[in-house]
Amino acid sequence: MGKIIRRIAVSFISIFLFLFLSTIVFAQNAPRKIVVFQENFVNEIAQANLLKNFGVTIVKPLRSINGMAVYLPPQAERALLGRAEVLWIDEDLVVRATGKPSDKPGKPSKPSQPPQELPWGIERIGANLVWNRTTGAGVKVAVLDTGIDLDHKDLAGNIKGNINCINPRKSGDDDNGHGTHVAGIIAGLDNQIGVVGAGPGIYLYAVKVLDRSGSGWLSDIIEGLEWCVNNGIQVVNLSLGSSSGNQSFHDAISRTYQAGVVIIAAAGNNGLSGGAVDYPAKYPETIAVSAVGQYTNGILYFANFSSYGPEVDLCAPGVDIKSTYNNGFYETMSGTSMATPHVSGVAALVLSVKGPMTPDELKSWLKNTAENLGFNPYYQGAGLIRADMATW
């Protein structure tokens, strides 16, 4: 009799586990969405209860836009759109990094103590000419990306904080390399090894919003932007983009901008496929950056991979840029991902010299002090970012 009861119990437990796990799999196979609520419906418990009543799986709250990231079955979406508490429902867009290793043979270099070199991009924008006046010390720049190698000898001294928006139980350490490369362009240390960044005294914050493949969810970026506002970040570097935008994306960018944070975004790498500027660089609240390269004779050219259009504000070096990489390595990469941190670094240098500025004031200043390369404004915007001109 006891054996029969145990068998029945085991069967019931097996059925329960099967149904429970099937529910989880089904929920996560549902489309990932962002549900935004009316301004007068702000209680998170009430929001969560409403969603759960419709069988929705909650991923995370998005307080800055009064919304939640969820796995949302189609029938639940139709029902929620009929509720007075719901303002709109958006796609939780997939966003990707906008840089890749240059087309050069070999693996990332890792000498034990590589002698320091001045990357061509840092020299071309005149950053090294201002270090006798400022290195950007104390200005807080967040890199929303794949994370930063927290132990890299060329970066660790400048990293002042980190967060993982994908998995809050983990750190903002980089598992891809892209974010570490971006960080080195902004604030690689002037320490006689490796490379040096635009502002070797800038405070870096690793905000991990992209996974090891270099892609991530819009909702994680929204959470990262919210963290930046709450932690006094002055400049946000977004070397990432999506071909699509939506109201949730724009609202998050707009609220960050309204909080006084300068947002610098990669124009995208769509030059060979129509040229359209990516989101969020397409939004007017950002500073959109295209990429240029340099011939061996020193003449600059517009990178054929770079996106272009009326949204472009500035251009910066983005071809064959050597910088820090994961696990203490160094790598040469290309993309508007590499151009963008040149501008972020200069923005921090300007703030360190001139003090507080609104995002619009800083944007105008950087454009007014840029070097006109004579390219089509759709390619160069106002011109090449120049640290030496912008910090006088």
MITORRO-235171 format. One line per field, with one value per residue (C-alpha): residue number from 1; residue in three letters; x, y, z. Coordinates in pm, 1 decimal. Example, Ala and Ser with C-alpha at 12.3 -4.5 7.8 and 13.67 -1.06 7.14 Angstrom:
residues 2
num: (1 | 2)
residuo: (ALA | SER)
x: (1230.0 | 1367.0)
y: (-450.0 | -106.0)
z: (780.0 | 714.0)
END
This chain:
residues 392
num: (1 | 2 | 3 | 4 | 5 | 6 | 7 | 8 | 9 | 10 | 11 | 12 | 13 | 14 | 15 | 16 | 17 | 18 | 19 | 20 | 21 | 22 | 23 | 24 | 25 | 26 | 27 | 28 | 29 | 30 | 31 | 32 | 33 | 34 | 35 | 36 | 37 | 38 | 39 | 40 | 41 | 42 | 43 | 44 | 45 | 46 | 47 | 48 | 49 | 50 | 51 | 52 | 53 | 54 | 55 | 56 | 57 | 58 | 59 | 60 | 61 | 62 | 63 | 64 | 65 | 66 | 67 | 68 | 69 | 70 | 71 | 72 | 73 | 74 | 75 | 76 | 77 | 78 | 79 | 80 | 81 | 82 | 83 | 84 | 85 | 86 | 87 | 88 | 89 | 90 | 91 | 92 | 93 | 94 | 95 | 96 | 97 | 98 | 99 | 100 | 101 | 102 | 103 | 104 | 105 | 106 | 107 | 108 | 109 | 110 | 111 | 112 | 113 | 114 | 115 | 116 | 117 | 118 | 119 | 120 | 121 | 122 | 123 | 124 | 125 | 126 | 127 | 128 | 129 | 130 | 131 | 132 | 133 | 134 | 135 | 136 | 137 | 138 | 139 | 140 | 141 | 142 | 143 | 144 | 145 | 146 | 147 | 148 | 149 | 150 | 151 | 152 | 153 | 154 | 155 | 156 | 157 | 158 | 159 | 160 | 161 | 162 | 163 | 164 | 165 | 166 | 167 | 168 | 169 | 170 | 171 | 172 | 173 | 174 | 175 | 176 | 177 | 178 | 179 | 180 | 181 | 182 | 183 | 184 | 185 | 186 | 187 | 188 | 189 | 190 | 191 | 192 | 193 | 194 | 195 | 196 | 197 | 198 | 199 | 200 | 201 | 202 | 203 | 204 | 205 | 206 | 207 | 208 | 209 | 210 | 211 | 212 | 213 | 214 | 215 | 216 | 217 | 218 | 219 | 220 | 221 | 222 | 223 | 224 | 225 | 226 | 227 | 228 | 229 | 230 | 231 | 232 | 233 | 234 | 235 | 236 | 237 | 238 | 239 | 240 | 241 | 242 | 243 | 244 | 245 | 246 | 247 | 248 | 249 | 250 | 251 | 252 | 253 | 254 | 255 | 256 | 257 | 258 | 259 | 260 | 261 | 262 | 263 | 264 | 265 | 266 | 267 | 268 | 269 | 270 | 271 | 272 | 273 | 274 | 275 | 276 | 277 | 278 | 279 | 280 | 281 | 282 | 283 | 284 | 285 | 286 | 287 | 288 | 289 | 290 | 291 | 292 | 293 | 294 | 295 | 296 | 297 | 298 | 299 | 300 | 301 | 302 | 303 | 304 | 305 | 306 | 307 | 308 | 309 | 310 | 311 | 312 | 313 | 314 | 315 | 316 | 317 | 318 | 319 | 320 | 321 | 322 | 323 | 324 | 325 | 326 | 327 | 328 | 329 | 330 | 331 | 332 | 333 | 334 | 335 | 336 | 337 | 338 | 339 | 340 | 341 | 342 | 343 | 344 | 345 | 346 | 347 | 348 | 349 | 350 | 351 | 352 | 353 | 354 | 355 | 356 | 357 | 358 | 359 | 360 | 361 | 362 | 363 | 364 | 365 | 366 | 367 | 368 | 369 | 370 | 371 | 372 | 373 | 374 | 375 | 376 | 377 | 378 | 379 | 380 | 381 | 382 | 383 | 384 | 385 | 386 | 387 | 388 | 389 | 390 | 391 | 392)
residuo: (MET | GLY | LYS | ILE | ILE | ARG | ARG | ILE | ALA | VAL | SER | PHE | ILE | SER | ILE | PHE | LEU | PHE | LEU | PHE | LEU | SER | THR | ILE | VAL | PHE | ALA | GLN | ASN | ALA | PRO | ARG | LYS | ILE | VAL | VAL | PHE | GLN | GLU | ASN | PHE | VAL | ASN | GLU | ILE | ALA | GLN | ALA | ASN | LEU | LEU | LYS | ASN | PHE | GLY | VAL | THR | ILE | VAL | LYS | PRO | LEU | ARG | SER | ILE | ASN | GLY | MET | ALA | VAL | TYR | LEU | PRO | PRO | GLN | ALA | GLU | ARG | ALA | LEU | LEU | GLY | ARG | ALA | GLU | VAL | LEU | TRP | ILE | ASP | GLU | ASP | LEU | VAL | VAL | ARG | ALA | THR | GLY | LYS | PRO | SER | ASP | LYS | PRO | GLY | LYS | PRO | SER | LYS | PRO | SER | GLN | PRO | PRO | GLN | GLU | LEU | PRO | TRP | GLY | ILE | GLU | ARG | ILE | GLY | ALA | ASN | LEU | VAL | TRP | ASN | ARG | THR | THR | GLY | ALA | GLY | VAL | LYS | VAL | ALA | VAL | LEU | ASP | THR | GLY | ILE | ASP | LEU | ASP | HIS | LYS | ASP | LEU | ALA | GLY | ASN | ILE | LYS | GLY | ASN | ILE | ASN | CYS | ILE | ASN | PRO | ARG | LYS | SER | GLY | ASP | ASP | ASP | ASN | GLY | HIS | GLY | THR | HIS | VAL | ALA | GLY | ILE | ILE | ALA | GLY | LEU | ASP | ASN | GLN | ILE | GLY | VAL | VAL | GLY | ALA | GLY | PRO | GLY | ILE | TYR | LEU | TYR | ALA | VAL | LYS | VAL | LEU | ASP | ARG | SER | GLY | SER | GLY | TRP | LEU | SER | ASP | ILE | ILE | GLU | GLY | LEU | GLU | TRP | CYS | VAL | ASN | ASN | GLY | ILE | GLN | VAL | VAL | ASN | LEU | SER | LEU | GLY | SER | SER | SER | GLY | ASN | GLN | SER | PHE | HIS | ASP | ALA | ILE | SER | ARG | THR | TYR | GLN | ALA | GLY | VAL | VAL | ILE | ILE | ALA | ALA | ALA | GLY | ASN | ASN | GLY | LEU | SER | GLY | GLY | ALA | VAL | ASP | TYR | PRO | ALA | LYS | TYR | PRO | GLU | THR | ILE | ALA | VAL | SER | ALA | VAL | GLY | GLN | TYR | THR | ASN | GLY | ILE | LEU | TYR | PHE | ALA | ASN | PHE | SER | SER | TYR | GLY | PRO | GLU | VAL | ASP | LEU | CYS | ALA | PRO | GLY | VAL | ASP | ILE | LYS | SER | THR | TYR | ASN | ASN | GLY | PHE | TYR | GLU | THR | MET | SER | GLY | THR | SER | MET | ALA | THR | PRO | HIS | VAL | SER | GLY | VAL | ALA | ALA | LEU | VAL | LEU | SER | VAL | LYS | GLY | PRO | MET | THR | PRO | ASP | GLU | LEU | LYS | SER | TRP | LEU | LYS | ASN | THR | ALA | GLU | ASN | LEU | GLY | PHE | ASN | PRO | TYR | TYR | GLN | GLY | ALA | GLY | LEU | ILE | ARG | ALA | ASP | MET | ALA | THR | TRP)
x: (0.0 | 283.7 | 458.3 | 139.4 | 96.4 | 460.5 | 419.7 | 105.1 | 285.8 | 582.6 | 346.9 | 166.4 | 497.7 | 623.5 | 304.7 | 324.7 | 688.0 | 613.0 | 323.7 | 525.6 | 828.9 | 605.8 | 443.5 | 785.8 | 897.9 | 568.5 | 593.0 | 949.4 | 856.5 | 598.2 | 711.6 | 910.0 | 732.2 | 728.6 | 398.4 | 372.8 | 107.0 | -89.3 | 73.8 | -182.2 | -119.9 | 221.9 | 192.4 | 421.5 | 229.0 | -93.8 | 80.4 | 221.5 | -114.3 | -285.1 | -29.4 | -38.5 | -418.4 | -365.0 | -100.7 | 189.2 | 545.4 | 722.1 | 1091.2 | 1162.0 | 1009.9 | 1110.3 | 1043.9 | 1174.5 | 897.2 | 639.2 | 643.3 | 747.0 | 935.5 | 734.9 | 683.0 | 342.0 | 126.2 | -72.1 | -411.6 | -296.3 | -165.8 | -503.9 | -676.4 | -433.0 | -467.6 | -833.0 | -750.6 | -768.1 | -451.9 | -236.3 | -97.3 | 80.3 | 266.1 | 596.7 | 834.4 | 1128.7 | 1368.8 | 1695.6 | 1989.2 | 2341.4 | 2696.4 | 2823.0 | 3188.1 | 3392.6 | 3759.7 | 3936.3 | 4011.9 | 4366.0 | 4530.6 | 4632.4 | 4490.2 | 4457.0 | 4797.3 | 4894.6 | 5257.1 | 5316.6 | 5389.9 | 5335.7 | 5498.7 | 5241.6 | 5144.1 | 4928.5 | 4649.7 | 4612.8 | 4257.1 | 4346.5 | 4628.9 | 4419.3 | 4150.4 | 4417.2 | 4335.0 | 4700.4 | 4745.8 | 4517.4 | 4647.6 | 4866.4 | 4538.5 | 4299.9 | 4273.9 | 3902.3 | 3959.1 | 3636.1 | 3395.0 | 3165.2 | 3119.2 | 2906.9 | 2968.0 | 2640.8 | 2775.3 | 2895.4 | 3061.8 | 3424.2 | 3714.9 | 3724.5 | 4079.8 | 4245.3 | 4568.2 | 4501.4 | 4152.1 | 4107.7 | 4234.1 | 3961.9 | 3668.1 | 3459.3 | 3143.2 | 2958.1 | 2618.2 | 2485.4 | 2138.1 | 2110.1 | 2181.6 | 2182.2 | 2354.5 | 2666.6 | 2907.5 | 2948.4 | 3254.8 | 3290.0 | 3236.1 | 3270.1 | 3544.3 | 3348.1 | 3273.7 | 3632.2 | 3754.3 | 3514.7 | 3623.7 | 3991.3 | 3923.0 | 3750.6 | 3982.8 | 4275.5 | 4531.0 | 4846.3 | 5064.1 | 5344.2 | 5178.6 | 4930.1 | 4727.2 | 4602.7 | 4248.4 | 4107.7 | 4085.1 | 4315.4 | 4167.1 | 3798.0 | 3591.3 | 3444.9 | 3125.5 | 3053.9 | 2682.6 | 2637.6 | 2334.1 | 2464.1 | 2543.5 | 2850.2 | 2730.4 | 2709.2 | 2330.5 | 2071.8 | 1718.3 | 1592.1 | 1451.5 | 1802.8 | 1922.7 | 1629.6 | 1723.6 | 2086.3 | 1987.7 | 1776.6 | 2078.7 | 2289.4 | 2041.1 | 2019.3 | 2397.7 | 2496.9 | 2650.0 | 2737.1 | 2805.2 | 2656.1 | 2831.5 | 2601.4 | 2813.0 | 2508.1 | 2199.2 | 1887.6 | 1734.1 | 1401.3 | 1285.2 | 968.4 | 801.5 | 952.4 | 1303.8 | 1249.7 | 1091.8 | 1387.2 | 1635.9 | 1429.3 | 1401.8 | 1776.9 | 1841.8 | 1595.6 | 1787.7 | 2093.3 | 2287.4 | 2478.7 | 2401.5 | 2649.7 | 2541.6 | 2686.3 | 2528.8 | 2550.2 | 2732.3 | 2474.5 | 2682.1 | 2681.8 | 2309.8 | 2131.4 | 2311.7 | 2021.1 | 2122.5 | 2039.4 | 1832.5 | 1895.6 | 2137.6 | 1840.1 | 1678.3 | 1753.7 | 1835.6 | 2156.9 | 2485.7 | 2508.0 | 2858.6 | 2975.7 | 3317.8 | 3623.7 | 3950.0 | 4299.3 | 4518.4 | 4889.9 | 4957.0 | 4742.7 | 4443.1 | 4106.7 | 3827.8 | 3467.9 | 3437.5 | 3227.0 | 3061.6 | 2940.6 | 2576.9 | 2502.0 | 2214.3 | 2079.7 | 2088.5 | 2471.3 | 2617.7 | 2990.5 | 3243.9 | 3540.0 | 3809.4 | 3650.7 | 3876.3 | 4158.4 | 4140.8 | 4365.6 | 4238.0 | 4200.1 | 4028.7 | 3917.0 | 4152.1 | 4421.1 | 4450.9 | 4457.5 | 4269.1 | 4226.9 | 3860.8 | 3650.3 | 3299.8 | 3099.0 | 3127.8 | 3490.6 | 3415.3 | 3158.1 | 3390.5 | 3628.7 | 3342.4 | 3246.1 | 3603.2 | 3618.7 | 3279.5 | 3419.2 | 3732.3 | 3515.3 | 3301.3 | 3615.4 | 3736.4 | 3415.6 | 3203.5 | 2836.3 | 2668.3 | 2327.8 | 2324.3 | 2220.2 | 2493.8 | 2762.1 | 2631.4 | 2642.4 | 2989.7 | 3133.0 | 2980.7 | 3100.4 | 3457.3 | 3470.1 | 3710.3 | 3529.8 | 3670.2 | 3484.7 | 3270.7 | 2898.9 | 2726.6 | 2527.3 | 2863.1 | 3056.3 | 2785.3 | 2954.4 | 3295.4 | 3566.1 | 3556.4 | 3858.0 | 3961.4 | 4217.1 | 3965.9 | 3678.9 | 3869.1 | 3999.6)
y: (0.0 | 237.6 | 177.0 | 260.2 | 586.3 | 680.0 | 607.0 | 820.8 | 1102.9 | 1082.9 | 1089.7 | 1398.3 | 1575.0 | 1486.4 | 1619.0 | 1936.5 | 1998.4 | 1931.2 | 2179.1 | 2435.8 | 2416.2 | 2413.7 | 2734.7 | 2899.0 | 2786.0 | 2900.6 | 3238.4 | 3296.2 | 3190.6 | 3468.8 | 3798.0 | 4026.2 | 4359.9 | 4681.8 | 4776.6 | 5145.5 | 5261.1 | 5583.4 | 5854.2 | 5809.3 | 5432.1 | 5417.2 | 5156.9 | 4870.2 | 4610.2 | 4711.2 | 4708.8 | 4361.3 | 4226.7 | 4358.1 | 4189.9 | 3860.4 | 3852.1 | 3819.2 | 3549.1 | 3783.2 | 3699.2 | 4006.7 | 4058.4 | 4385.8 | 4724.1 | 5027.2 | 5308.9 | 5594.8 | 5539.3 | 5394.2 | 5059.5 | 4696.8 | 4460.2 | 4141.2 | 3822.3 | 3891.6 | 3633.5 | 3787.1 | 3728.2 | 3902.9 | 4197.4 | 4243.7 | 4234.0 | 4477.5 | 4731.0 | 4754.7 | 4846.6 | 5210.8 | 5171.3 | 5089.0 | 5374.9 | 5174.3 | 4851.1 | 4850.7 | 4589.2 | 4524.4 | 4590.0 | 4406.0 | 4649.2 | 4563.9 | 4691.6 | 4892.2 | 4791.9 | 4491.2 | 4388.0 | 4543.9 | 4327.3 | 4255.5 | 3914.0 | 3791.0 | 3775.5 | 4050.0 | 4145.1 | 4089.1 | 4164.2 | 4143.0 | 4516.6 | 4663.5 | 5004.7 | 5282.8 | 5423.3 | 5718.0 | 5586.8 | 5782.4 | 5887.7 | 6038.0 | 6233.6 | 6348.9 | 6505.4 | 6689.3 | 6524.3 | 6487.9 | 6863.7 | 6943.1 | 6703.2 | 6975.0 | 7154.4 | 6866.8 | 6490.5 | 6493.8 | 6382.6 | 6351.3 | 6367.5 | 6063.3 | 5880.2 | 5566.2 | 5308.6 | 5128.5 | 4826.7 | 4468.7 | 4574.8 | 4667.3 | 4439.5 | 4548.1 | 4420.4 | 4559.7 | 4733.9 | 5018.9 | 5085.5 | 4957.9 | 5276.8 | 5480.7 | 5242.7 | 5382.1 | 5173.1 | 4904.9 | 4739.6 | 4443.8 | 4518.8 | 4172.4 | 3974.0 | 4182.8 | 3899.3 | 3952.6 | 4242.7 | 4469.7 | 4274.1 | 4237.0 | 3896.7 | 4022.3 | 4287.2 | 4560.2 | 4765.3 | 4738.0 | 4869.6 | 5164.4 | 5239.2 | 5251.6 | 5514.7 | 5730.3 | 5689.1 | 5453.3 | 5535.0 | 5736.6 | 5477.3 | 5395.8 | 5074.7 | 4987.3 | 5280.6 | 5611.1 | 5746.0 | 6088.2 | 6174.4 | 5952.3 | 6085.7 | 6039.2 | 5832.0 | 5527.1 | 5339.3 | 5000.6 | 4956.4 | 4612.5 | 4610.9 | 4386.3 | 4015.6 | 3818.3 | 3823.2 | 4204.1 | 4226.5 | 4314.0 | 4421.9 | 4778.2 | 4728.0 | 4666.2 | 4987.4 | 5177.3 | 5038.3 | 5137.5 | 5493.5 | 5511.0 | 5398.4 | 5671.8 | 5943.4 | 5811.8 | 5795.1 | 6137.4 | 6028.4 | 6329.9 | 6166.0 | 5845.7 | 5662.2 | 5451.8 | 5260.2 | 5058.3 | 5090.7 | 4950.8 | 5007.8 | 5059.5 | 5297.2 | 5330.7 | 5554.8 | 5372.8 | 5415.9 | 5784.6 | 5848.5 | 5690.9 | 5897.3 | 6213.0 | 6167.4 | 6109.0 | 6423.5 | 6623.8 | 6513.1 | 6693.3 | 6390.1 | 6426.7 | 6131.1 | 6048.5 | 5777.5 | 5588.0 | 5676.6 | 5312.0 | 5102.7 | 5109.9 | 5296.2 | 5007.4 | 4936.9 | 5268.4 | 5473.6 | 5525.7 | 5647.3 | 5404.6 | 5466.9 | 5620.3 | 5841.6 | 5941.2 | 6113.3 | 6487.9 | 6458.2 | 6272.7 | 6372.1 | 6144.9 | 6044.9 | 5915.0 | 5765.4 | 5873.1 | 5696.8 | 5820.5 | 5742.5 | 5680.4 | 6037.4 | 6174.1 | 6275.1 | 6181.6 | 6006.9 | 5922.8 | 5556.1 | 5370.7 | 5159.7 | 5462.6 | 5566.6 | 5917.9 | 6162.5 | 6491.4 | 6354.4 | 6333.6 | 6598.6 | 6522.0 | 6278.5 | 6114.5 | 5852.7 | 5509.8 | 5303.7 | 5079.2 | 5210.7 | 5034.0 | 5016.2 | 4795.0 | 4456.5 | 4172.6 | 3981.5 | 4247.5 | 4230.5 | 4507.5 | 4499.7 | 4707.6 | 4763.4 | 4971.7 | 5112.8 | 5411.0 | 5235.9 | 5347.0 | 5700.2 | 5769.0 | 5736.0 | 5991.5 | 6241.0 | 6117.5 | 6166.3 | 6520.6 | 6602.1 | 6501.7 | 6712.3 | 7014.8 | 6964.7 | 6940.0 | 7277.0 | 7474.9 | 7328.2 | 7232.4 | 7269.4 | 7155.7 | 6885.2 | 7144.7 | 7387.5 | 7120.4 | 6990.5 | 7340.1 | 7402.6 | 7080.8 | 7150.5 | 7512.1 | 7408.0 | 7113.5 | 7102.7 | 7135.4 | 6861.7 | 6985.4 | 6671.2 | 6664.5 | 6766.9 | 6442.8 | 6264.9 | 6483.5 | 6681.3 | 6998.5 | 6836.2 | 6646.0 | 6662.0 | 6858.9 | 6844.4 | 7122.8 | 7367.0 | 7268.4 | 7308.6 | 7663.3)
z: (0.0 | 94.2 | -236.9 | -428.9 | -235.7 | -301.4 | -671.5 | -686.7 | -503.2 | -738.2 | -1037.2 | -906.5 | -840.0 | -1189.2 | -1348.7 | -1140.2 | -1234.5 | -1599.9 | -1600.1 | -1403.0 | -1631.6 | -1939.3 | -1817.4 | -1779.2 | -2125.3 | -2277.2 | -2105.9 | -2223.7 | -2575.5 | -2574.8 | -2732.1 | -2501.2 | -2465.4 | -2264.6 | -2101.4 | -2008.4 | -1763.8 | -1721.9 | -1510.1 | -1232.2 | -1209.4 | -1046.7 | -771.3 | -874.8 | -675.6 | -848.0 | -1184.7 | -1119.7 | -1003.0 | -1315.0 | -1539.0 | -1350.2 | -1379.4 | -1754.0 | -1724.0 | -1800.5 | -1689.2 | -1549.9 | -1629.4 | -1449.7 | -1362.1 | -1570.6 | -1327.3 | -1540.1 | -1794.5 | -1549.1 | -1723.5 | -1703.4 | -1930.1 | -1972.5 | -2170.8 | -2321.0 | -2501.9 | -2792.1 | -2630.0 | -2310.5 | -2513.2 | -2680.3 | -2342.6 | -2177.5 | -2458.5 | -2359.6 | -1999.9 | -1892.5 | -1681.0 | -1985.8 | -2190.9 | -2461.4 | -2533.3 | -2724.6 | -2858.1 | -2627.1 | -2911.6 | -2965.6 | -2965.3 | -3081.6 | -3045.3 | -3342.3 | -3365.8 | -3475.1 | -3502.2 | -3798.5 | -4099.5 | -3990.6 | -3937.3 | -3595.1 | -3244.8 | -2981.8 | -2846.9 | -2485.3 | -2406.7 | -2031.6 | -2014.0 | -2362.0 | -2400.7 | -2411.7 | -2749.3 | -2848.2 | -3074.2 | -3397.1 | -3315.5 | -2977.9 | -3138.1 | -3435.4 | -3216.5 | -3015.9 | -2682.9 | -2584.8 | -2626.7 | -2332.9 | -2067.5 | -1920.5 | -1837.5 | -1769.8 | -1791.2 | -1713.8 | -1355.0 | -1158.9 | -1453.0 | -1446.3 | -1777.3 | -1805.2 | -2076.7 | -2152.9 | -2333.7 | -2282.4 | -1957.1 | -1888.4 | -1795.9 | -1430.4 | -1378.1 | -1691.0 | -1588.8 | -1831.5 | -1691.1 | -1335.5 | -1172.1 | -1342.1 | -1288.5 | -1004.1 | -1025.0 | -1216.6 | -1255.3 | -1451.2 | -1590.1 | -1748.1 | -1432.3 | -1112.2 | -925.3 | -1135.5 | -1182.2 | -1481.9 | -1596.2 | -1973.3 | -2136.6 | -2494.5 | -2526.9 | -2704.8 | -2393.6 | -2272.7 | -2607.7 | -2586.8 | -2229.4 | -2326.2 | -2592.1 | -2332.0 | -2035.9 | -2088.8 | -1819.2 | -1885.6 | -1714.0 | -1959.2 | -2083.9 | -2357.4 | -2483.1 | -2345.8 | -2377.9 | -2456.6 | -2087.7 | -1879.2 | -1555.0 | -1639.3 | -1395.3 | -1571.0 | -1483.4 | -1639.4 | -1710.7 | -1863.6 | -2096.0 | -2378.1 | -2350.2 | -2455.4 | -2819.1 | -2817.3 | -2823.5 | -2560.5 | -2481.7 | -2488.8 | -2138.3 | -2002.3 | -2166.1 | -2013.0 | -1671.4 | -1733.7 | -1822.0 | -1506.4 | -1303.9 | -1463.0 | -1365.8 | -1009.3 | -971.8 | -1098.0 | -1427.7 | -1644.3 | -1981.6 | -2123.6 | -2408.3 | -2627.8 | -2879.4 | -2973.8 | -3186.0 | -3345.5 | -3686.1 | -3508.9 | -3240.4 | -3037.3 | -2781.9 | -2483.1 | -2624.4 | -2697.3 | -2357.7 | -2176.1 | -2377.3 | -2328.3 | -1951.8 | -1923.6 | -2128.6 | -1916.3 | -1607.5 | -1749.0 | -1871.0 | -2198.3 | -2428.2 | -2704.2 | -2948.1 | -3242.9 | -3578.0 | -3684.4 | -3943.3 | -4222.7 | -4479.8 | -4725.2 | -4682.0 | -4727.3 | -4464.9 | -4222.4 | -3877.6 | -3596.3 | -3287.3 | -3038.0 | -3237.3 | -3450.5 | -3152.8 | -3123.2 | -2752.4 | -2836.9 | -2998.5 | -3304.3 | -3416.2 | -3754.9 | -3829.5 | -4027.1 | -4109.4 | -4189.2 | -4489.8 | -4436.2 | -4553.6 | -4271.4 | -4481.9 | -4335.0 | -4523.1 | -4442.7 | -4344.6 | -4600.1 | -4329.0 | -4132.9 | -4128.4 | -4245.3 | -4260.8 | -4125.4 | -3770.9 | -3761.6 | -3530.0 | -3530.7 | -3671.8 | -3500.8 | -3570.3 | -3607.4 | -3835.8 | -3708.2 | -3352.9 | -3103.2 | -2746.9 | -2442.6 | -2470.5 | -2246.6 | -2015.7 | -2027.7 | -2405.8 | -2667.8 | -2997.1 | -3312.6 | -3400.3 | -3639.2 | -3625.2 | -3513.3 | -3175.5 | -3176.9 | -3299.0 | -3027.3 | -2722.9 | -2875.2 | -2844.6 | -2497.7 | -2381.1 | -2518.0 | -2364.3 | -2024.9 | -2079.7 | -2158.1 | -1846.4 | -1633.5 | -1764.4 | -1805.7 | -1528.9 | -1551.9 | -1890.3 | -2011.4 | -2279.3 | -2539.0 | -2434.6 | -2454.8 | -2786.8 | -2938.2 | -2797.6 | -2938.1 | -3279.5 | -3283.4 | -3202.4 | -3446.4 | -3741.3 | -4072.6 | -4296.1 | -4602.3 | -4621.9 | -4685.4 | -4356.9 | -4374.5 | -4336.9 | -4094.5 | -3917.0 | -3794.6 | -3840.7 | -3653.0 | -3272.9 | -3142.4 | -2777.9 | -2810.2 | -2956.5 | -2726.6 | -2399.5 | -2451.7)
END
